[in-house]
Amino acid sequence: MTRIKICGVTSVEDARLAADLGASAIGLVFWPQSPRLVEWKQARAIVAALPPFVASVGVFVNQADEAMAIAREVGLTAVQFHGEETAESYQQLPVRVIKSVPVRDESAASIAASVPENATVLLDAHDPVRRGGTGRPIDWSIAAAIARARPIILSGGLNADNVVRAVEMVHPYAIDVSSGVESAPGRKDAAKLRALFAAVRASA
């Protein structure tokens, strides 16, 4: 089955449900301007509740300097950058790194190619204000071309209704879903979560 990361989690209950359904990773947002912001204490509780083989990924926007401090404090297994971070700012970090590349047009391919090999590329909709969780799909043909060159995580407007088509077209290493399984920003909808995992499982 395609690896699935559920992002923007803010409660232990949502994290446990996603893990029980088969999520490979849980995303916790530490960008202060996000409606899905999670406080450190709550983040620690969420990470502590995860099974041993479910990754915990901290999401940051232009916070490379503080990401490792938060990662150590919370117990994160990876960090994800959604801003204008340079390769030099994260290339030597002692954790797994995911770097978001906004897909506006074909130029995304050259931007993705410039991301160091030790970081995994995540393709998402371009939104310099919200920085993710927009609910807008990207151009899957562009994503597919990039996925043929290197492993990518596909994000942007994925939900139970379109995830199978997206995976079949792009063949991503993994998918990242946030708003597509929410009842409100940061609050996951159990029925939508179950429908998403059921769709991916059935297609596999």
N, C-alpha and C positions, 0 to 999 in steps of 0.2 A: 504494500500500500504506500502511496505517496506520503512522504513525511509532512506533518502538519504542525505549524506553530500558531498558537492562539495568542494574539497580542492585545495589549491594553487591559490586562487582567488586574483587578483591584481587590478581589476578595478570595479568601481561602476556598470558599465553596465553589466558585467558578473555576479556580485552578484545579481542584480535585476532580470536578466533573470532566474538564477537558482531558486531564491525564487518564481518567478511567475510560474515556471514549477512545483513547489512543494517541493523544497529542505527543509529539516528540519534544516539543519545547513550549514554554510559557513566556510571553513577553511582558515586562514590567516597565512602564514609562516613567522616566525621572526628569523629563523636561518640564520646568515649572509652568509653562504656558499651555500645557496640554490639558484637556478636560478629563484625560485618563491618568493624570498624575497620581502616583502612589507614594505614600510617605514611607520613610525608611523602616519604621517599626512594623508597619503592615507588610511591607515587602519581605522582611525577614520571616514573618509568620507564614507568608505564602510559600517562600522557598523551602522552609522547614517542612511544610506539608506535602511537598512533591515526592513521588516515588524516586528511587535511586537513579533510574535511567531516563528521567525527564529533565531536559536542560532548562536552566533559568537564564533568560536573556534580558539585560538592561538596555533600554532604548534612550539615547541621548541626542541632543541637538547642539552642536558647537560646544560641547562640554568635555572634550578629550582630556583636559587637565584634571578634572574631578572624577572621571568615570572609574578609574581604578580604585580610588578611595571608597567609592560607593560599592563597587563590585566586591571588595574585600569585606566591607561592613555587612553587606546583605548576604553574601555567599553566592554571587552570580557565577555562572559557568561561561558566559559569553557577554560581549558588549556589542551594541548595534548603533551605528552613527548615522544620523539623518540630516546633518548640516553640511557645511562647506569644509569639513575637516580635510587637512592635507594628509597624504600618505605618511609623511614624516611624523605626524602627531599620533599615529596609532600602529605603525609598522612594528614597533618593538614591544608592544604590550604583551604581558605574559598570560593572556587569555585568548580564546577564540574571538575573532572580530568579524562582524557583518557590516558591510558598507552599503548604504542605500544609494541608488542611482536613479534620479528622476527621469522618466521617459516622456519627453516632449515630442521627439521626432527621431530620425535615424542617427542623429548625433549621439544618442545614448550609447551606441555601440562603441564609439571611441572613448567615451567617458568610462564605460565598464572595463574596457581593455587597459585603462590606466590604473585601475585598482590593483594593488599588489596581490600576488598569488596566495599569500598567506591569509588574505581576507576573502570572505564569501560575498558575492554581489547580490544585493536584493533590489529588484526592480519594482518601482512604485510610481504612482501618478505624481506629476509635478504640481506641488502646491507649496510655495515658499512661506505661506502663513500657517497652515495647519500641520504640515510636515508629516503627513500620513493619516490613516483613518478617515480618508475622504469619501470612501464608498464609490470612487470612480475607477472603472477598469482602465488599464493601459492598452496600447496597441499590441495585441498578442503576436502579430507577425514580426514586429521588431524584437519582442522578447524571445521568440523562437530562434531568431537569427543569433542573438547573443548567447542563448542556451546551447547552441551548437558549438560555440567557441570555448565556453567554460561553464561549470556548474552555477546555477543561479537559483535564488529563492524568488518565487513569483508572488507579488502582492498587488493590491489595488482592486477594490470592488468585488472581491470573490465571495460567493455565497453558495448555498446548496443548489441553486438553479443553474449556475454557470460554471461551477468548479470542474465538472467532468470535461466539458468542452475546452476549458482553459488548459487543463493538464494534458489532454490529448493533443492539443495544438502546440504547446510550448515544450512539453517534456522537462519540467523544472526538477531540480534536485529536491526542492521542497516548496510548500506554499505557506503564505503568511496571511492570516485572516483576523480582522479586528471588527470593523463596523458591520460586516456581513453576518455576524452572529450576536449582535447586541439588541437589547431592548432600549438602551440609552447609553451614551458614552461611558465606558468603563463598567457597564453592567451587562453581563452576558445573558442571553436568552437560552434556556435549556433546550427548548424544542428546536431552535435554529442550530444549536451546536450538534444535537443528535442528527438532524437532517443532513448537515454538512458531512459528518463522518460516515453516515450511511451511504451517501451518494459516492463518496470517494471509495469506500469499501466495495460497493457494488460494481463500480467501474473496474476495480482491480481484479 
